[in-house]
Amino acid sequence: MEFLAYLAPVAFVFSLSAIAQASAQKKEIENLKNELEKLKQQFL
């Protein structure tokens, strides 16, 4: 059972990394939405 205590910090780091990647993906999606809206306005 002690090995679980050793894995907890590693799991925490991986979870922080996943949260950071999700945030970056969300920001990229927002940028793409804005770009798509600009293109729609340009061609319509």
VENCORTA-V247221 format. One record per helix or strand of 3 or more residues. SS is the DSSP state (@ for helix, = for strand). FROM is the first residue (numbers start at 1). TO is the last residue. If there is no record, write none. Layout:
BEGIN
ss,from,to
SS,FROM,TO
SS,FROM,TO
END
This chain:
BEGIN
ss,from,to
@,2,43
END
